[in-house]
Amino acid sequence: MQVLARLAVLAATYLLGSLPLGFLIVKILTGKDVRREHSGRTGGTNVMRSAGFAAGFITAVGDVLKGAAAVWIAMILAPEVYWMHAAAGLLVILGHNYSIFLIERVDGKWRLRGGAGGGPSTGAALGLWPPSIAIIIPLGLIMLFGVGYASLATISVGLLEVVIFSLRAMLGIGPWEYAGFGLLALVILLWSLRPNISRLIRGEERLVGWRAKANQADEPS
């Protein structure tokens, strides 16, 4: 596969990640700009806060699928080029977090908006090794709805990817390039969640699920 062809494939995976599914779903259903709601992100959790559970669920599934699709495209076009599979996974996350379709100018500076990366990161892991989601999704949901923090759920996705793909590489049943994907994906997720991590340390992070409802019930009327 020629260099230009490989670059075109990788550019396509970034553009696929850039598709702002959450933004479009909230705009269609409510007319709101999700970038102006709550955290301002376009991922499933903020869409759920802005337009309801069904909208958030559809967004999350769509983000996972675009992550998997990006990796599958790279695998189909370059079956033995493992670094391209890993790069496609990373670029779809970057496209999701920094969407070229959601560029805006704030205080005289251009910026790209998007999500935190949990959905497409999970999807990329699905593309690289399908059984991984049998571990990632259940534990991620426990962190999301059990513990009640979307940021911790996203971080857990990255940590699990590092463990899964590193173990497979050490056992000789998976390429080290995929372990590299896990590590760099975790770095991207942590970078995007810097404000959330600061709030977690201060005990001010937003709650979701039953803990959010319980917290609202405990507030004085």
C-alpha positions as CSV (number, residue, x, y, z in Angstrom):
1,M,0.0,0.0,0.0
2,Q,1.5,3.3,-1.1
3,V,2.4,6.1,1.4
4,L,-0.2,8.5,0.0
5,A,-2.9,5.8,0.1
6,R,-2.1,5.1,3.7
7,L,-2.2,8.7,4.6
8,A,-5.6,9.0,2.9
9,V,-6.9,6.1,4.9
10,L,-5.7,7.6,8.1
11,A,-7.2,11.0,7.2
12,A,-10.5,9.3,6.5
13,T,-10.5,7.7,10.0
14,Y,-10.0,11.1,11.6
15,L,-12.9,12.5,9.5
16,L,-15.0,9.5,10.5
17,G,-14.2,10.2,14.2
18,S,-15.1,13.9,13.6
19,L,-18.7,13.1,12.7
20,P,-20.5,14.9,15.5
21,L,-23.3,12.4,16.2
22,G,-24.2,13.8,19.6
23,F,-24.3,17.3,18.3
24,L,-26.6,16.3,15.4
25,I,-28.9,14.2,17.6
26,V,-29.4,16.9,20.2
27,K,-29.9,19.5,17.5
28,I,-32.6,17.4,15.7
29,L,-34.4,16.3,18.8
30,T,-34.4,19.6,20.9
31,G,-33.0,22.3,18.7
32,K,-30.2,22.9,21.3
33,D,-26.5,23.3,20.7
34,V,-25.1,20.6,23.0
35,R,-21.8,22.6,23.1
36,R,-23.7,25.1,25.2
37,E,-25.2,22.5,27.6
38,H,-23.7,21.2,30.8
39,S,-20.1,20.0,30.1
40,G,-20.3,21.2,26.4
41,R,-19.1,17.8,25.1
42,T,-20.8,15.8,22.3
43,G,-20.5,12.3,23.9
44,G,-23.3,10.1,25.2
45,T,-23.3,11.3,28.8
46,N,-23.7,15.0,28.0
47,V,-26.3,14.2,25.3
48,M,-28.2,12.2,27.9
49,R,-28.2,15.2,30.2
50,S,-29.3,17.5,27.4
51,A,-31.8,15.4,25.5
52,G,-32.7,12.3,27.5
53,F,-31.5,8.7,28.0
54,A,-32.6,7.4,24.5
55,A,-30.6,10.2,22.8
56,G,-27.6,9.5,25.0
57,F,-27.8,5.8,24.3
58,I,-28.0,6.2,20.5
59,T,-25.1,8.6,20.6
60,A,-23.0,6.2,22.7
61,V,-23.7,3.3,20.3
62,G,-22.9,5.5,17.3
63,D,-19.6,6.6,18.8
64,V,-18.6,3.0,19.5
65,L,-19.5,2.0,16.0
66,K,-17.5,4.8,14.3
67,G,-14.5,3.8,16.4
68,A,-14.8,0.1,15.3
69,A,-15.5,1.1,11.7
70,A,-12.3,3.2,11.5
71,V,-10.2,0.2,12.7
72,W,-12.0,-2.2,10.4
73,I,-11.4,0.1,7.4
74,A,-7.6,0.1,8.1
75,M,-7.6,-3.7,8.6
76,I,-9.4,-4.4,5.4
77,L,-7.1,-2.1,3.4
78,A,-3.9,-3.0,5.2
79,P,-4.4,-6.4,6.9
80,E,-0.8,-7.0,8.1
81,V,0.1,-3.4,8.8
82,Y,-0.6,-3.4,12.6
83,W,0.6,0.2,13.2
84,M,-2.1,1.4,10.8
85,H,-4.8,-0.4,12.7
86,A,-3.5,1.2,15.9
87,A,-3.2,4.7,14.3
88,A,-6.7,4.4,12.9
89,G,-8.0,3.8,16.4
90,L,-6.1,6.8,17.8
91,L,-7.2,9.1,15.0
92,V,-10.8,8.2,15.3
93,I,-10.6,9.2,19.0
94,L,-8.8,12.5,18.2
95,G,-11.4,13.2,15.5
96,H,-14.2,12.6,18.1
97,N,-12.5,14.9,20.7
98,Y,-11.4,17.6,18.2
99,S,-13.9,17.5,15.4
100,I,-13.1,19.6,12.3
101,F,-16.8,19.9,11.8
102,L,-17.2,21.7,15.2
103,I,-14.5,24.3,14.8
104,E,-15.4,27.7,16.4
105,R,-13.7,30.9,17.3
106,V,-13.6,31.8,21.0
107,D,-11.9,35.0,22.3
108,G,-10.1,35.4,19.0
109,K,-8.8,31.8,18.9
110,W,-9.9,28.9,16.8
111,R,-10.8,25.7,18.7
112,L,-12.1,22.3,17.9
113,R,-14.9,20.8,20.0
114,G,-16.0,17.2,20.6
115,G,-16.3,14.6,23.3
116,A,-14.0,12.9,25.8
117,G,-13.2,9.9,23.7
118,G,-14.7,7.0,25.7
119,G,-17.1,5.8,23.0
120,P,-14.8,5.7,20.0
121,S,-12.0,4.3,22.2
122,T,-14.2,1.4,23.1
123,G,-15.2,1.0,19.5
124,A,-11.5,1.0,18.4
125,A,-10.8,-1.8,21.0
126,L,-13.7,-3.7,19.6
127,G,-12.2,-3.4,16.1
128,L,-8.8,-4.5,17.2
129,W,-10.0,-7.5,19.3
130,P,-13.7,-8.0,19.5
131,P,-13.8,-10.0,22.8
132,S,-12.4,-6.9,24.6
133,I,-15.8,-5.3,24.8
134,A,-17.0,-8.2,27.0
135,I,-14.6,-6.8,29.6
136,I,-14.6,-3.1,28.8
137,I,-18.4,-2.4,28.5
138,P,-19.6,-4.1,31.7
139,L,-16.8,-2.6,33.9
140,G,-17.4,0.8,32.2
141,L,-21.1,0.6,32.9
142,I,-20.4,-0.2,36.5
143,M,-18.2,2.9,36.8
144,L,-20.8,5.0,35.0
145,F,-24.0,4.0,36.7
146,G,-22.7,2.2,39.8
147,V,-20.0,4.6,41.0
148,G,-21.8,7.5,39.2
149,Y,-18.9,9.3,37.4
150,A,-18.7,9.4,33.7
151,S,-15.1,10.6,33.8
152,L,-14.1,7.5,35.8
153,A,-15.9,5.3,33.4
154,T,-14.0,6.9,30.5
155,I,-10.6,6.5,32.3
156,S,-11.4,2.9,33.1
157,V,-11.9,2.2,29.4
158,G,-8.4,3.5,28.7
159,L,-6.9,1.5,31.6
160,L,-8.5,-1.7,30.6
161,E,-7.3,-1.3,27.0
162,V,-3.7,-0.9,28.2
163,V,-4.0,-4.1,30.4
164,I,-5.8,-6.1,27.7
165,F,-3.6,-5.3,24.8
166,S,-0.4,-5.4,26.8
167,L,-1.2,-8.8,28.2
168,R,-2.0,-10.2,24.8
169,A,1.3,-8.8,23.4
170,M,3.3,-10.3,26.3
171,L,1.6,-13.7,25.7
172,G,2.5,-13.5,22.1
173,I,-1.1,-13.6,20.9
174,G,-1.4,-9.9,19.9
175,P,0.9,-7.3,18.3
176,W,2.7,-4.7,20.4
177,E,1.3,-2.0,18.2
178,Y,-2.1,-2.7,19.8
179,A,-0.6,-2.3,23.2
180,G,0.8,1.1,22.0
181,F,-2.7,2.0,21.0
182,G,-4.0,1.3,24.5
183,L,-1.3,3.4,26.1
184,L,-1.7,6.4,23.8
185,A,-5.5,6.1,24.0
186,L,-5.3,6.4,27.7
187,V,-3.1,9.5,27.4
188,I,-5.6,11.1,25.0
189,L,-8.5,10.3,27.4
190,L,-6.6,11.7,30.4
191,W,-5.7,14.8,28.6
192,S,-9.3,15.5,27.5
193,L,-10.6,14.8,31.1
194,R,-8.2,17.3,32.8
195,P,-11.1,19.5,34.1
196,N,-13.0,16.4,35.3
197,I,-10.0,15.0,37.1
198,S,-9.5,18.4,38.9
199,R,-13.2,18.3,40.0
200,L,-12.8,14.7,41.2
201,I,-9.9,15.7,43.4
202,R,-12.0,18.6,44.8
203,G,-15.0,16.3,45.2
204,E,-17.1,18.5,42.8
205,E,-17.4,16.1,39.8
206,R,-20.9,15.8,38.3
207,L,-22.8,12.6,39.2
208,V,-24.9,10.5,36.8
209,G,-27.4,7.6,37.3
210,W,-28.9,6.7,40.7
211,R,-26.3,8.7,42.6
212,A,-27.3,11.9,40.8
213,K,-31.0,11.3,41.6
214,A,-30.1,10.5,45.2
215,N,-28.1,13.6,45.5
216,Q,-31.0,15.7,44.1
217,A,-33.4,14.1,46.6
218,D,-31.1,15.0,49.5
219,E,-30.9,18.7,48.5
220,P,-33.2,20.9,50.6
221,S,-36.3,22.1,48.8
